C-alpha cells in the first residue's frame, strides 16, 4: 500500500513486477522524469524504456529530444534526417503539412530519394534550378543573377513580368549592361578632358 491507501500499480520489467518508483530508482532518475519520458515516447512500455537506458540510447540530462522507433532502433529526428540525407527541418515541415507520423515521413523521404532526386549544386536549395533554353545555350535564374550581378529574386520577377521568356530578360540585362558601360566610358573621357 502507498500513502493514499491504494495498491501500487505494477509493471513487468525484466520478468518481475516493479512499481514506478522501483523502476525510476533502478535507472537513477526521478519518478516524474520516468513518467515524462514515457509520455514523450508515446506511451511505450516501461521495459522498452529500461532497454533504451541500458543501450545508452538516451542522451544526457539536457538531451530531451523525442525518439522514434525506426526499423527496430530508437532514433532522434536529427539522426533520421542524417540517415535519409535530408535536413531535419524538411522532415518537420513535411510532417506538419501532411499531418503524418514519423514512419510516414521516413517512407516519403525514402521514396523521394529512390525516385532519382537530383542534387543541386547549391546545397541550400532543395530543387535543381529550372533550365531555360535561349538559342543553343542553357540558362538558369541563379546563373543569370551571378552573370549580371543581380539578386535571383530580381531575375525571377523580371522573368515573370516578361511572361517567362528568358530571351527577353537576357536582352534587357544586356542592354542595361551596355548602357552602364557607355556611361562609364563617357565619365572616363570627361575626366581625361576629351
WOURMO-V816250 format. One line per field, one symbol per residue. phi: phi as a letter, one per 30 degrees, with the letter a starting at -180 (. if undefined). psi: psi as a letter, one per 40 degrees, with the letter a starting at -180 (. if undefined). A space follows every 10 residues. Layout:
BEGIN
phi->???
psi->???
END
This chain:
BEGIN
phi->.cddicdddc bdbhibdbdd dddddddibd dddddddddd diiddddddd dddddhdcdd edccddcbdb hiccbddddd ddddibdddd dedddddchb dddddddddd dddddiecdd ddddcdcddd cccbicccbb dddddddcic dedddddddd dciicddddd dddddddddd dddddddddd ddjc
psi->iadeeihihi ihhfeihiid ddddddefii dddddddddd effiiddddd ddddefeiaa degehiihhh feihiidddd dddefiiddd dddddddefi iddddddddd ddddefhhhi dheehdiiih hhhhbeihii dddddddefi iddddddddd defehddddd dddddddddd dddddddddd def.
END
